[in-house]
Every structure is written in C-alpha cells, then in structure tokens.
Amino acid sequence: MSASKKIKKGISLYQEKKYQQAVGLFKEALVIDPRAAEAHYYMALLSSIGGNASASMHFFDNALAIEPNNAAYHFDKGRLHELLGDIPKAVERYYSAVLQTPENNDYCQNLINVIRKLRFHAPNPQLLVTLNALMTRPKIDGSSAMYSWTSLYLLSPEFLLLKQGATEGAAIENHLCLQEPLLINAMAYNTLQEASLEDTLVTLRKKLSSAALNQNMVLFLTAMAQQCFMNEYIWEVTAEEEARIITLRQTAEAGNATLAELLLLATYQPLFSIRNIELYQGSMNDNEISALVWRRQVSEPKREAEIKKTLTSLTPIEDEVSAKVQAQYEENPYPRWDEMNLYQAREFKDYLRNLLPFLKRANLPPFGSKAKVLIAGTGTGRHVLGNANLFPKHDFIAIDLSSTSLAYAIRKKEEMFANAQVDFAQADILRLEEAFAPETFDIIECCGVLHHMHDPMAGWEVLARLLKKGGYMKIALYSKTARLAISKIRQKIQDEGYPSSVQGIRAMRKYVKVGAAQDKDLDHLTHSPDFYSTSACRDLLFHVQEHQFTLPQIKQAIEKLGLEFLGMDLHDAHAQAEFRKMFSLKMDSAPTIEQWEEFEKQHPSIFGGMYQFWLQKE
C-alpha cells in the first residue's frame, strides 16, 4: 500500500476515533515517505490526544517545515501552544493561519479570543491593520481584541499624530489626524478601552466643539458620534461644551444644521433624541459609517420602541428589589453588543462531553437534539441567541425584568436569527411558578442574575423546582475572592458619594483616573472594559443590589437544593491544565468543589468572570 493510501485510511480511522490503529498507519506512511506532511500533522494531533506535548510539537514542526503555508497546521499548533499556556506563541501561530486564510472565521475568532488579554510593548503595524479589519467583520466579536489593538495603536505614528492634533496650540480645522483611517474604523465599530486614548479624544472633541466646522471633519465626527453612542456618552463634558450643545440642538431641531454640526451634536447626544431628525436622513447615507450611525442612533431605537409595545408579560414585578433592578436596566440595558462569534451547531450531549470530558454516562442527557430551555435573566439577549445558534433544535424561553433589555434582544434576534426558536417575555424569577408547572424545563441557565436578588436562594429554589429530574442547570455567581478589588472600589465610590447618574459616573471616572497613579485598585479598574461605557460602569460599580459567594456557600446551596455538581464552565485551557496538574487529575477524573476552592486560593483572580458551573437535578 502506498504512503498516500495509508494516510487516507489513517485519516478515516482518526475520524472514527480508532487512534491506535491510525497511529500505526501514519508511522508506516512516514517510513515510505518521510516528507509526507499530512502524516506528520496527524501524528501531531494524535500525540496531543495522547498527552505527549513534546512529540506533538515535534510533528507539527515537521509538517510546517514541509508545508509552511498550510493554515490548518499553523492553527492546530497554535491550539497546542494555547493549551500549554504559551500565549505569545499561540498568537503567532493563529496569526499565521489568519494571514494564510483570512476568510476563515474560526481562525479569526481564535486569534481574537487568545489575544484579548495581551498588551504589546513593541510596534507591529501589520498585526494592527489585521486586527483593525477583523473588528469590523460580521459574525465575529471584534470587541474582544480592543485591549490588544489599543496597545498597538498607542505605539503607532498614527497615535502621535492624534496627540499632536489634540494639543492646545495645534489648529484642528484641517489636521491630518482627522483623516486617520485606523482610528476612524476602530471608533465606528467598537468601544475604545484605554484611558490615555480616551483622554486624547475627549480633548480633541472639546477643540472641535469650538472650531469652525468644515467638510474635512465629517468622517472623523461621524466615527466619533458612533463611538460616543456606543459608550453611552460617558466622556466628561465642560460647561463651554454644554453651552455649545444647547445652540447646536436648537439649530438642528429647526432643520438648519450642517452635516458637521449635526454630527458634532451626535457626539454629545443621540440622534433619536433630536426633534425633526428625519429631515437629515438623506445626508446620512454618504458612506458605510454614516449609514451605520443612522441605523444605530435612529432606526434601531425606533424599532426597539415599537417592540416594547408588544412585549409579553408572564408575571407581575412587585418585589421591592426586583423593581429597583428593573429600573436600573430599563435606563441602562446591559450589555450593549453588536456582533457575536458564531459556531457550528452541535448536540447538547456533545457540548457537555467536550466541556466536561469526565462526565459519567449516567450524567449524559436523556433527551436528544430537542430540549425545552429556560434562560432566566436574558438581559439584551446575547447569551440566549448564542445558544440558539449552537443548539438550533432547542426551544428557548428567555425572560427578564427589563422591557428595554428585552426589546434590544428581540431586535437582535430579528437581525441575526430570525428563525431561532426563542420566545422572549417579561417576568420575575420569584413569580415564575405562576407561569410554568413544576419540572417544565430540561435545561435552565441563570447567569449573573441570582446575585442581584434580595434573596438569591429564594430565586434558585424556584428554578430548581422548574427543572426536570435529570435536567441540567447552569449558574453563574460573583466570586467574593475574585471581586475583592471591585468591592474596595465600590466602597471608595460610596464613601465619595457619587450618584449612579451619568454625571455621577463621569465624576467617579475622573476620580479614578486621577487616583490610578497612586492606587493599584483604581489603576486595575482603568484596565477593565466595563470602565468605558455607562451601562457597564453602572453594572460593575453602582448596582442597586449585589451578593458575592464563596465555593463552600455554593456547595451548601447545591446540597440543599438536591442538585449534583457536574463541573466548572471555565473556558481557559491553560487554567484547566494547571488545575489538573495541581491535583494530578487525569482527563476522566471529575474535579470537586473542594479542589476548585484550593485552586482559587492559589489563583484568586481565576473566577473574575464569575463562578460558572453546571449542575444536574438528582
């Protein structure tokens, strides 16, 4: 049998998970043809599955030496580097895969996902341009790349040009920084997340507010208008600017504003709030970004207002704390989002096996591809719509307190997943038993919600009663350990007396920026994405109700509810590897809550994104 035939048969065995037989065939193929790149590649994959990372790396190197432009080889070697915790090398391989096959969304998503926490200290113009392009790509969540993108942008000559334009003595009317495409693109599509860049733009906006506006400023103002809408007008405003806003609004509502004047106004206030805004629709379709601004600031809010009139209400909202939480999210729905990473549809059973490979057969779902799912606290719909994409045959019911959040979610469903089997309704978790019979749902997910209730256990008990025996529940709760720094900041803010209004949040952020140089907790906050938009800032630091948990408390609650802990939903390959190494666990060994508690003591920030875990009803 020739080497090519052995490789073909070996691939078939690999796909059937007959790994040992596949290894034999690939070895035989390499004896016949040592330069068979595909055989080296599959030996790399098989070595990785077998836990032999050094052998896997050796075979990947062989495959790439023979076929250096094979994107799949670069990509899968990057996955191995990521698993081993070598993030810079993972970025390098993923980036190579993207350069070879830029149209592959999976490659692009992995690059963005792995790069999201990296801060660069040396210029890389090509990577900066690549990330800039990916941030505007449909079906990819480019916002995850903003932290890395910004670190590269701050090292670029374009940022020096921007700072020059923001200086006191520089004339702004025709400055080259207003034509800078990298920043214009970034401002238009994703919320910027860096204090010095924000401060430079705030200074520049102040200069523009008193400048003689001209056509050269229009594109820059268009992008800045979109940026300010996305961050919900969180940038500080001076008294001089407030006076200018009043004049601009009067001119715009009279129908006499130039396009540049209208766009300058839109950097301070949303277009939908301006009376007679329809007069300007024709002038807002000159290019992709201006059309985007009109859609985001006029068409979409109008559609959401229409949706709110037709919402289904399942229960009254009468609990005092529930009403306060509802009021917060009516005013500031969270999170605001545009794109999301889309993945190939799969069976829930396969999803669980991949996430929790140690699950016993008895813990696997009794249902097939169709399940009845409750998303308790859906917010603006990102989570449920991601699930609807992943599990298209499931029937989802998504409830929330906030009609504003639900309207946002329904609009996004109309735009992205018109045929998804998702029903949205307004309801309070505490009253859900008035709408549904006991043991109605196969799966219940309640992420980032219970800790905002007066009595989290009361809400959790309701959900447990609505879950079928053998059904699955995903819960996400704040970690007291991981939020220690946030708790300190919340206390400082409370001591300073800042209100949760936009003005109060602006004042708080000024206090944080000034104090960041001397206070590590405040400095840490300036690196959080949640520091850079009003709704996120309010959710993080001004929430009307917040509880925090420890793992022993969670264990006690699980036992009281008659639920079984299946495992943590922690999408961090390096942390998972460190955890298993710490306790010498094999892949088929189920971690315990006690082990996770010990791990958190060694890695106190590991659950900064909340404890997220899966349970099963006994």
KOLMARLUM-473859 format. One record per residue (C-alpha): x, y, z. Coordinates in nm, 4 decimals, decimal comma. Layout:
# residues N
       px       py       pz
        X        Y        Z
...
***
This chain:
# residues 618
       px       py       pz
   0,0000   0,0000   0,0000
   0,1374   0,3437  -0,0932
   0,2017   0,6185   0,1617
  -0,0919   0,8233   0,0310
  -0,3331   0,5286   0,0698
  -0,2076   0,4605   0,4225
  -0,2580   0,8274   0,5083
  -0,6108   0,8258   0,3649
  -0,7020   0,5142   0,5637
  -0,5329   0,6578   0,8746
  -0,7443   0,9742   0,8486
  -1,0579   0,7622   0,8278
  -0,9564   0,5721   1,1427
  -0,8725   0,9001   1,3166
  -1,2202   1,0327   1,2398
  -1,3669   0,7113   1,3821
  -1,1564   0,7693   1,6975
  -0,9615   0,4465   1,6405
  -0,6478   0,6246   1,7412
  -0,4020   0,3408   1,7963
  -0,4740   0,1883   1,4557
  -0,4412   0,5320   1,2960
  -0,1003   0,5847   1,4604
   0,0270   0,2603   1,3117
  -0,0746   0,3579   0,9603
   0,0749   0,7085   0,9827
   0,4053   0,5647   1,1089
   0,4118   0,3214   0,8185
   0,3378   0,6067   0,5759
   0,6310   0,8080   0,7159
   0,8666   0,5130   0,6666
   0,7694   0,5085   0,2997
   0,7672   0,8901   0,2610
   0,9367   1,0873   0,5429
   0,8216   1,4132   0,3793
   0,4516   1,3297   0,3924
   0,3382   1,6480   0,5686
  -0,0145   1,5222   0,6298
   0,1158   1,2160   0,8145
   0,3312   1,4386   1,0387
   0,0289   1,6602   1,1008
  -0,1965   1,3736   1,2106
   0,0792   1,2297   1,4260
   0,0925   1,5716   1,5956
  -0,2809   1,5615   1,6619
  -0,2655   1,2033   1,7903
   0,0326   1,2791   2,0134
  -0,1586   1,5717   2,1630
  -0,4608   1,3500   2,2305
  -0,2276   1,1020   2,3991
  -0,0885   1,3756   2,6243
   0,2600   1,3806   2,4697
   0,3027   1,7534   2,4072
   0,6715   1,7393   2,3118
   0,6100   1,4722   2,0475
   0,3118   1,6681   1,9184
   0,5206   1,9844   1,8861
   0,7922   1,7857   1,7030
   0,5462   1,6528   1,4455
   0,3859   1,9966   1,3963
   0,7322   2,1417   1,3292
   0,7983   1,8669   1,0734
   0,4672   1,9289   0,8973
   0,5268   2,3061   0,8813
   0,8836   2,2620   0,7584
   0,7414   2,0723   0,4608
   0,4292   2,2877   0,4065
   0,4962   2,6277   0,5695
   0,1859   2,7877   0,4167
  -0,0687   2,5347   0,5453
  -0,3105   2,7331   0,7606
  -0,4520   2,4278   0,9401
  -0,1054   2,3259   1,0579
  -0,0397   2,6733   1,1967
  -0,3813   2,6852   1,3600
  -0,3620   2,3491   1,5365
  -0,0087   2,4141   1,6541
  -0,1430   2,7394   1,7972
  -0,4076   2,5435   1,9863
  -0,1349   2,3290   2,1410
   0,0644   2,6374   2,2436
  -0,2531   2,7818   2,3998
  -0,3193   2,4596   2,5908
   0,0379   2,4685   2,7232
  -0,0050   2,8298   2,8338
   0,2366   2,9830   2,5838
   0,0015   3,2594   2,4691
   0,2537   3,4660   2,2645
   0,3401   3,1606   2,0536
  -0,0288   3,0724   2,0217
  -0,0930   3,4248   1,8907
   0,1927   3,3853   1,6439
   0,0517   3,0590   1,5029
  -0,3101   3,1811   1,4931
  -0,1966   3,4978   1,3205
  -0,0114   3,2911   1,0587
  -0,3288   3,0891   0,9992
  -0,5301   3,4101   0,9518
  -0,2759   3,5513   0,7079
  -0,2914   3,2310   0,5032
  -0,6722   3,2005   0,5115
  -0,8242   3,5358   0,6152
  -1,1765   3,4308   0,5156
  -1,1842   3,1502   0,7776
  -1,3938   3,2807   1,0672
  -1,2790   3,0061   1,3053
  -0,9173   3,1122   1,2632
  -1,0084   3,4776   1,3098
  -1,2180   3,4063   1,6197
  -0,9411   3,2087   1,7857
  -0,6889   3,4833   1,7172
  -0,9185   3,7421   1,8748
  -1,0070   3,5168   2,1701
  -0,6467   3,4374   2,2582
  -0,5165   3,7894   2,2032
  -0,7763   3,9639   2,4166
  -0,5644   3,9956   2,7332
  -0,2295   4,0660   2,5669
  -0,0694   4,4082   2,5861
   0,2013   4,4717   2,3269
   0,5156   4,6686   2,4039
   0,6687   4,6802   2,0556
   0,5086   4,8104   1,7339
   0,3575   4,5594   1,4922
   0,1943   4,7573   1,2087
   0,0797   4,4502   1,0162
  -0,0964   4,2949   1,3171
  -0,2533   4,6324   1,3982
  -0,4032   4,6531   1,0496
  -0,5207   4,2895   1,0645
  -0,6969   4,3392   1,3988
  -0,8492   4,6604   1,2689
  -1,0026   4,4699   0,9789
  -1,1274   4,1856   1,1995
  -1,3031   4,4257   1,4349
  -1,5487   4,5189   1,1600
  -1,6076   4,1625   1,0395
  -1,9666   4,0290   1,0586
  -2,0184   3,7204   1,2792
  -1,7013   3,7946   1,4787
  -1,6948   3,9697   1,8156
  -1,4181   4,2182   1,7443
  -1,4649   4,3939   2,0785
  -1,2522   4,1227   2,2432
  -0,9496   4,2492   2,0508
  -0,9777   4,6112   2,1644
  -0,7347   4,5831   2,4563
  -0,4598   4,4423   2,2347
  -0,5459   4,6682   1,9421
  -0,5182   4,9749   2,1629
  -0,1770   4,8739   2,2984
  -0,0524   4,8504   1,9389
  -0,2205   5,1751   1,8372
  -0,0559   5,3655   2,1229
   0,2829   5,2604   1,9813
   0,1990   5,3767   1,6296
   0,2852   5,7007   1,4481
  -0,0894   5,7469   1,3980
  -0,1356   5,7969   1,7732
   0,1441   6,0543   1,7815
  -0,0408   6,2391   1,5060
  -0,3624   6,2232   1,7090
  -0,1931   6,3621   2,0210
  -0,0465   6,6423   1,8100
  -0,3946   6,7325   1,6904
  -0,5213   6,7413   2,0495
  -0,2540   6,9811   2,1767
  -0,3570   7,3316   2,2722
  -0,1627   7,5137   2,0029
  -0,2482   7,2893   1,7072
  -0,5024   7,4194   1,4559
  -0,7618   7,1479   1,4156
  -0,9622   7,2571   1,1107
  -0,7577   7,0626   0,8545
  -0,5349   6,8487   1,0747
  -0,4264   6,5150   0,9243
  -0,5357   6,3231   1,2364
  -0,8962   6,3772   1,1249
  -0,8337   6,1569   0,8210
  -0,6566   5,8727   1,0072
  -0,8305   5,5501   0,8899
  -0,7202   5,3126   1,1688
  -0,8789   5,5201   1,4445
  -1,1841   5,6124   1,2377
  -1,2508   5,2443   1,1765
  -1,1957   5,1496   1,5424
  -1,4171   5,4299   1,6761
  -1,7022   5,3382   1,4435
  -1,7257   4,9689   1,5304
  -1,6054   4,9030   1,8869
  -1,5917   5,0811   2,2207
  -1,2409   5,2086   2,2877
  -1,0997   5,0829   2,6173
  -0,7929   5,2810   2,7212
  -0,7665   5,5880   2,9416
  -0,4935   5,7848   2,7622
  -0,6561   5,7318   2,4213
  -0,9923   5,8348   2,5626
  -0,8441   6,1474   2,7235
  -0,6839   6,2456   2,3936
  -1,0156   6,2072   2,2115
  -1,2055   6,3991   2,4803
  -0,9596   6,6870   2,4382
  -0,9937   6,6678   2,0620
  -1,3739   6,6747   2,0833
  -1,3545   6,9841   2,3034
  -1,1391   7,1554   2,0389
  -1,3811   7,0568   1,7644
  -1,6734   7,1952   1,9644
  -1,5301   7,5456   1,9354
  -1,3722   7,5137   1,5900
  -1,5043   7,6355   1,2565
  -1,6513   7,3109   1,1268
  -1,5853   7,2058   0,7685
  -1,6254   6,9087   0,5355
  -1,2807   6,7698   0,6254
  -1,4098   6,6914   0,9733
  -1,7203   6,4985   0,8694
  -1,5821   6,1436   0,8538
  -1,3975   6,1801   1,1843
  -1,7054   6,3297   1,3523
  -1,9198   6,0503   1,2098
  -1,6972   5,7845   1,3686
  -1,6728   5,9793   1,6950
  -2,0526   6,0129   1,7055
  -2,0816   5,6372   1,6821
  -1,8129   5,5886   1,9488
  -1,9933   5,8196   2,1913
  -2,3242   5,6442   2,1272
  -2,1655   5,3055   2,1996
  -2,0065   5,4270   2,5236
  -2,3398   5,5924   2,6115
  -2,1933   5,9419   2,6378
  -1,9655   5,8566   2,9267
  -1,6981   6,1133   2,8304
  -1,6765   6,4203   3,0527
  -1,8269   6,7470   2,9237
  -1,7191   7,1019   3,0148
  -1,9508   7,3967   3,0767
  -1,8357   7,5527   2,7476
  -1,9330   7,2369   2,5630
  -2,2726   7,2291   2,7366
  -2,3429   7,5788   2,6043
  -2,2394   7,4719   2,2532
  -2,4698   7,1674   2,2744
  -2,7726   7,3863   2,3509
  -2,7042   7,6041   2,0459
  -2,6397   7,3038   1,8212
  -2,9598   7,1325   1,9303
  -3,1701   7,4407   1,8637
  -3,0166   7,4732   1,5163
  -3,0657   7,1033   1,4407
  -3,4284   7,0898   1,5548
  -3,5025   7,3952   1,3394
  -3,3713   7,1986   1,0405
  -3,0800   7,4357   0,9800
  -2,7760   7,2342   1,0941
  -2,4967   7,1443   0,8560
  -2,3921   6,7801   0,8469
  -2,0787   6,8581   1,0503
  -2,2861   7,0427   1,3124
  -2,5339   6,7551   1,3357
  -2,2521   6,5042   1,3806
  -2,0800   6,7169   1,6438
  -2,4101   6,7256   1,8342
  -2,4317   6,3461   1,7993
  -2,1034   6,3131   1,9888
  -2,2893   6,4521   2,2939
  -2,6484   6,3325   2,2481
  -2,8125   6,0503   2,0480
  -2,9684   6,1448   1,7167
  -3,3005   5,9788   1,8038
  -3,3498   6,2358   2,0826
  -3,3440   6,5264   1,8356
  -3,6801   6,6553   1,7182
  -3,7263   6,6506   1,3382
  -3,4221   6,4248   1,2929
  -3,5867   6,2687   0,9853
  -3,5003   6,5879   0,7959
  -3,1375   6,4750   0,7895
  -3,1766   6,1125   0,6782
  -3,0715   6,1812   0,3195
  -2,7416   6,3361   0,4254
  -2,6528   6,0382   0,6480
  -2,6118   5,7776   0,3749
  -2,2985   5,9001   0,2018
  -2,0770   5,6174   0,3259
  -2,0806   5,2958   0,5295
  -2,0026   5,4655   0,8601
  -2,2636   5,7419   0,8270
  -2,5252   5,4808   0,7333
  -2,4167   5,2820   1,0403
  -2,4632   5,5866   1,2623
  -2,8139   5,6449   1,1292
  -2,9054   5,2798   1,1777
  -2,7665   5,2620   1,5319
  -2,8894   5,6003   1,6541
  -3,2245   5,6348   1,4757
  -3,3587   5,3201   1,3091
  -3,2729   5,0688   1,5813
  -3,4009   5,2752   1,8787
  -3,7211   5,3370   1,6826
  -3,7642   4,9623   1,6251
  -3,6977   4,8880   1,9929
  -3,9643   5,1389   2,0969
  -4,2133   4,9574   1,8707
  -4,1153   4,6185   2,0152
  -4,1669   4,7351   2,3741
  -4,5350   4,7956   2,2977
  -4,5857   4,4292   2,2035
  -4,3921   4,2502   2,4794
  -4,5433   3,9510   2,6532
  -4,5654   3,9753   3,0333
  -4,5697   3,6453   3,2234
  -4,5690   3,7733   3,5819
  -4,6051   4,0976   3,7731
  -4,2885   4,2597   3,9121
  -4,3758   4,3579   4,2674
  -4,0765   4,2602   4,4799
  -3,9036   4,5782   4,6001
  -3,5506   4,4759   4,4973
  -3,6703   4,3296   4,1672
  -3,8346   4,6641   4,0878
  -3,5113   4,8519   4,1650
  -3,3065   4,6179   3,9482
  -3,5655   4,6522   3,6717
  -3,5412   5,0320   3,6888
  -3,1616   5,0191   3,6528
  -3,1753   4,8048   3,3392
  -3,4648   4,9989   3,1887
  -3,2372   5,3025   3,1964
  -2,9108   5,1221   3,1165
  -2,9655   4,7872   2,9420
  -2,6559   4,5692   2,9696
  -2,4609   4,4536   2,7862
  -2,4917   4,6527   2,4663
  -2,3492   4,4424   2,1863
  -2,3434   4,4132   1,8108
  -2,1677   4,1034   1,6752
  -2,1002   3,7669   1,8343
  -1,8784   3,4730   1,7474
  -2,0870   3,2102   1,5702
  -2,0003   2,8422   1,5955
  -2,1125   2,5268   1,4226
  -2,4348   2,3745   1,5564
  -2,3959   2,0663   1,7744
  -2,5799   1,8285   2,0051
  -2,6034   1,9347   2,3697
  -2,4631   1,5947   2,4687
  -2,1512   1,6543   2,2593
  -2,1175   2,0036   2,4046
  -2,1221   1,8638   2,7587
  -1,8756   1,5877   2,6708
  -1,6338   1,8418   2,5305
  -1,6746   2,0809   2,8240
  -1,6748   1,8123   3,0943
  -1,4927   1,5095   2,9452
  -1,5009   1,3254   3,2788
  -1,8822   1,3017   3,2879
  -2,0191   0,9557   3,3585
  -2,2587   0,8014   3,1092
  -2,5376   0,8285   3,3690
  -2,4945   1,2081   3,3717
  -2,5416   1,2495   2,9966
  -2,8728   1,3899   2,8656
  -3,1658   1,1509   2,8245
  -3,3154   1,3816   2,5591
  -3,1952   1,4031   2,2006
  -3,1388   1,7155   1,9963
  -3,4570   1,8862   2,1197
  -3,4889   2,0288   2,4697
  -3,7027   2,2891   2,6459
  -3,4711   2,5578   2,7809
  -3,5276   2,8498   3,0182
  -3,2859   3,1423   3,0171
  -3,3669   3,3155   3,3458
  -3,2407   3,6720   3,3144
  -3,1602   3,7090   2,9462
  -3,0625   4,0773   2,9524
  -3,0035   4,2028   2,5982
  -3,0138   3,8506   2,4541
  -2,6551   3,7781   2,3651
  -2,6360   3,4563   2,5671
  -2,9641   3,3041   2,4533
  -2,9048   3,3887   2,0870
  -2,5582   3,2358   2,1048
  -2,7183   2,9207   2,2442
  -2,9887   2,9256   1,9778
  -2,7132   2,9303   1,7157
  -2,5317   2,6428   1,8881
  -2,8426   2,4317   1,9581
  -3,0922   2,5269   1,6838
  -3,3408   2,2486   1,7650
  -3,3932   2,3547   2,1264
  -3,6995   2,5570   2,2289
  -3,5899   2,8590   2,4337
  -3,7898   3,0780   2,6672
  -3,5910   3,3861   2,7703
  -3,7234   3,6085   3,0487
  -3,6033   3,9343   3,2021
  -3,7242   4,2135   3,4276
  -3,6346   4,4923   3,1831
  -3,8545   4,5703   2,8834
  -3,5737   4,7839   2,7365
  -3,3322   4,4916   2,7505
  -3,5897   4,2547   2,6012
  -3,6644   4,4945   2,3149
  -3,2914   4,5084   2,2383
  -3,2756   4,1263   2,2454
  -3,5757   4,0834   2,0171
  -3,4336   4,3326   1,7681
  -3,1059   4,1392   1,7586
  -3,2987   3,8155   1,7045
  -3,4808   3,9730   1,4098
  -3,1495   4,0839   1,2595
  -2,9349   3,7758   1,3215
  -3,1534   3,4698   1,3937
  -3,4985   3,5344   1,2536
  -3,5850   3,1617   1,2564
  -3,4452   3,0835   1,6016
  -3,6915   2,9123   1,8362
  -3,6707   3,1766   2,1093
  -3,9655   3,3341   2,2899
  -3,8958   3,6439   2,4993
  -4,1120   3,7585   2,7892
  -4,1026   3,9950   3,0843
  -4,1110   3,8177   3,4204
  -3,9681   3,7997   3,7709
  -3,7883   3,4742   3,8585
  -3,9564   3,4832   4,2009
  -4,3004   3,4527   4,0335
  -4,2166   3,2056   3,7552
  -4,4154   2,9233   3,9166
  -4,7270   3,1234   3,8333
  -4,6404   3,0817   3,4637
  -4,4893   2,7314   3,4467
  -4,5671   2,3972   3,6046
  -4,3064   2,2136   3,8153
  -4,0408   2,0238   3,6187
  -4,1136   2,2003   3,2891
  -3,7585   2,2508   3,1634
  -3,4809   2,0168   3,0502
  -3,2194   2,2921   3,0865
  -3,2189   2,6140   3,2892
  -2,9457   2,8759   3,2650
  -2,9269   3,1676   3,5066
  -2,6018   3,3566   3,4639
  -2,5155   3,6736   3,6551
  -2,8690   3,7129   3,7894
  -2,9243   3,5469   4,1282
  -2,6605   3,7627   4,2972
  -2,8693   4,0709   4,2119
  -3,1754   3,9434   4,4005
  -3,2712   4,0270   4,7601
  -3,2622   3,6563   4,8463
  -3,0630   3,4605   4,5838
  -3,1576   3,1296   4,7435
  -3,5293   3,2013   4,7028
  -3,4829   3,2528   4,3288
  -3,2593   2,9476   4,2988
  -3,5228   2,7325   4,4738
  -3,7854   2,8429   4,2202
  -3,5577   2,7450   3,9324
  -3,4777   2,4086   4,0910
  -3,8477   2,3265   4,1155
  -3,8991   2,4165   3,7475
  -3,6180   2,1812   3,6367
  -3,6999   1,8245   3,5370
  -3,5408   1,5347   3,7257
  -3,2158   1,4596   3,5454
  -3,2243   1,8074   3,3903
  -2,9311   2,0472   3,3692
  -2,8774   2,3854   3,5280
  -2,6036   2,6391   3,4588
  -2,5490   2,9038   3,7256
  -2,3075   3,1986   3,7326
  -2,2393   3,3874   4,0559
  -1,9911   3,6526   4,1693
  -1,6829   3,5216   4,3472
  -1,6118   3,7064   4,6728
  -1,2420   3,6309   4,6285
  -1,2180   3,7497   4,2667
  -1,4169   4,0684   4,3362
  -1,2116   4,1811   4,6344
  -1,0599   4,4729   4,4402
  -1,4007   4,5702   4,2966
  -1,5511   4,5633   4,6459
  -1,2815   4,8031   4,7679
  -1,3514   5,0385   4,4776
  -1,7267   5,0217   4,5351
  -1,6680   5,1214   4,8962
  -1,4445   5,4127   4,7934
  -1,7089   5,5320   4,5469
  -1,9754   5,5028   4,8144
  -1,7594   5,6989   5,0579
  -1,7115   5,9753   4,7975
  -2,0885   5,9927   4,7481
  -2,1051   5,9631   4,3682
  -2,4604   5,9009   4,2370
  -2,5326   5,6417   3,9661
  -2,6417   5,9078   3,7140
  -2,4375   5,9757   3,4002
  -2,2986   6,2865   3,5700
  -2,2088   6,0855   3,8790
  -2,0401   5,8148   3,6737
  -1,8399   6,0784   3,4836
  -1,7262   6,2342   3,8113
  -1,6352   5,8928   3,9528
  -1,4264   5,8096   3,6464
  -1,2367   6,1378   3,6794
  -1,1633   6,0481   4,0414
  -1,0430   5,7023   3,9369
  -0,8160   5,8330   3,6602
  -0,6544   6,0908   3,8895
  -0,6003   5,8353   4,1643
  -0,4839   5,5491   3,9418
  -0,1160   5,6509   3,9597
  -0,1083   5,6021   4,3386
  -0,3775   5,3371   4,3918
  -0,3317   4,9930   4,2336
  -0,7010   4,9086   4,2743
  -0,8044   5,2209   4,0826
  -0,5375   5,1531   3,8198
  -0,6714   4,7985   3,7824
  -1,0170   4,9411   3,7170
  -0,8911   5,1549   3,4258
  -0,7901   4,8303   3,2505
  -1,1401   4,6831   3,2734
  -1,3594   4,7018   2,9598
  -1,6508   4,7835   3,1918
  -1,4883   5,1177   3,2782
  -1,5585   5,2501   2,9293
  -1,9370   5,2575   2,8916
  -2,2133   5,3940   3,1110
  -2,4245   5,0774   3,1408
  -2,1211   4,8569   3,2089
  -1,9798   5,1013   3,4644
  -2,3118   5,1186   3,6410
  -2,3484   4,7400   3,6411
  -1,9969   4,6928   3,7782
  -1,9762   4,9688   4,0386
  -2,3225   5,1143   4,1086
  -2,5541   4,8139   4,1050
  -2,8533   4,8550   4,3335
  -2,8107   4,5001   4,4685
  -2,5100   4,2697   4,4820
  -2,4239   3,9498   4,6678
  -2,0921   3,7661   4,6481
  -2,0283   3,3995   4,7138
  -1,7644   3,1544   4,8260
  -1,7400   2,7984   4,6981
  -1,8328   2,6486   5,0392
  -2,1522   2,8586   5,0324
  -2,2282   2,7348   4,6828
  -2,1674   2,3735   4,7839
  -2,4084   2,4103   5,0752
  -2,6750   2,5604   4,8478
  -2,6347   2,2839   4,5896
  -2,6810   2,0141   4,8544
  -2,9876   2,1891   4,9972
  -3,1477   2,2083   4,6513
  -3,0921   1,8402   4,5732
  -2,8588   1,9153   4,2825
  -2,5349   1,7481   4,1758
  -2,2241   1,9491   4,0865
  -2,1013   1,8420   3,7416
  -1,8154   2,0850   3,6838
  -1,6957   2,4376   3,6166
  -1,7638   2,6042   3,2833
  -1,4189   2,7619   3,2598
  -1,3078   2,8388   2,9047
  -0,9411   2,8751   2,9902
  -0,7335   2,5852   2,8596
  -0,4214   2,6919   3,0473
  -0,6057   2,7239   3,3803
  -0,7679   2,3838   3,3279
  -0,4247   2,2311   3,2631
  -0,2811   2,3997   3,5742
  -0,5737   2,2748   3,7803
  -0,5273   1,9133   3,6709
  -0,1544   1,9372   3,7276
  -0,2085   2,0702   4,0806
  -0,4229   1,7714   4,1784
  -0,2646   1,5115   3,9411
  -0,6002   1,4565   3,7745
  -0,6475   1,2599   3,4554
  -0,8987   1,3751   3,1948
  -1,1511   1,1175   3,3184
  -1,1214   1,2356   3,6817
  -1,4077   1,4620   3,7953
  -1,2912   1,7732   3,9872
  -1,4656   1,8556   4,3145
  -1,5778   2,1901   4,4530
  -1,3228   2,1488   4,7321
  -1,0434   2,1193   4,4761
  -1,1630   2,4307   4,2956
  -1,1648   2,6117   4,6314
  -0,7998   2,5165   4,6858
  -0,7149   2,6228   4,3309
  -0,8813   2,9625   4,3785
  -0,6683   3,0231   4,6893
  -0,3602   2,9875   4,4680
  -0,5151   3,1816   4,1773
  -0,7503   3,4405   4,3359
  -0,8473   3,6085   4,0081
  -0,9328   3,2898   3,8184
  -1,3090   3,3422   3,8614
  -1,3033   3,7124   3,7764
  -1,5702   3,6336   3,5185
  -1,7870   3,4711   3,7899
  -1,8136   3,1135   3,9080
  -1,9875   2,9439   3,6161
  -2,0847   2,5831   3,6740
  -2,3167   2,3060   3,5607
  -2,5498   2,1122   3,7879
  -2,7878   1,8216   3,7430
  -3,1103   1,7553   3,9298
  -3,0937   1,4262   4,1140
***
